[in-house]
Amino acid sequence: MKHLSLCAASVLFSAWLNAQSSASVSSFPFSNGVHPTLSFQFEGTDVKYVESWWKDELKRVSREVSNKKEVIGAAALLPQITGDTVRVLVKAEQRKGAPFTVAHVAFLTKEGWLGPSSDARAFEGAKAYVQQQSTMLRRQLAQQELTIAEKGMARLNQELSNLQRDKERMESSIEKAKQRAAEAVQEQERLVREHEELARKVGVQRKENADEPDAEGEKALAALLKEQSKSQARHAKAIAEEADQKKKAEELAWEVKKNLEAQERKRGELVKQEQLVKAMREKLDSIR
């Protein structure tokens, strides 16, 4: 039970509201016949888990435990039932479509199978034992459900925190992009002035070369034209940089919008998960 969805948890919680809270007298067809039993319903588990749990519990009080067709605790010492040893049979079942798993527990004493017509002290002792063990199992199952619900809430809180950090990073990137776009505009303005100055110098140099042509003049003109070309390229680059940074800021703003929507959805999930955790705590506290 690694993950408990809200839907599954709601089903389990509804099952708990209608769950059996005390052992009931019944009977069950074990492999060696039908015997009177004390039965208990469990929600949120399965046959394998219930039988495994009972097997471990019977190991504490029995000389030998087997689980071929049903769980059997041989020579069990249960003084609340009798001073002699008893044989305990446990079989769990879950009928198709049923939300509960039922554990059927039978006790064989020297006087026979325990039932309502047996010695009152022995029968009440057996009933109290089944009640005690079943309550322990129910609390264990409820604690597992609560732990899973709390982990789910912690996960959602972390996911919300991650979204908030992502939003902060994107907003910081938007500001940087706007700043870079503004710097690109300033660079364009500077380069326009630079280009105008270079154009003036090129005009002057051409006039000088026309008046007094020489190699030095041609070299100076070539250098000015080269610098003018570089200035034009830098201007084009600054225009492209402005466009890129504006586009980046717009894209990030769209991502922030989606992030805020995701945060709102996550908060809704958290509210439901908090309600689930509260319900699971109430469930655990109610099992006594």
Buried (B, 14 or more C-beta within 10 A) or exposed (E): BEEBEBEBBBBBBEBBEEBBBEBEEBBBEBEEEEBBBBBBBBBBBEBEBBBBBBBEBBEEBBEEBEBEEBBBBBEBBBEEBBEEBBBBBBBBBBEEEEBBBBBBBBBBBEEEBBBEEBEEEBBEBBBBBBBEBBBEBBBBBBBBBBBBBBBBBEEBBEBBEEBBEBBEEBBEBBEBBBEBBEBBBEBBEBBEEBBEEBEEBBEEBBEBBEEEEEEEBEEBBEEBBEBBEEBBEBBEBBBEBBEBBBEBBEBBEEBBEEBEEBBEEBEEBBEBBBBBBEBBBEBBEEBE
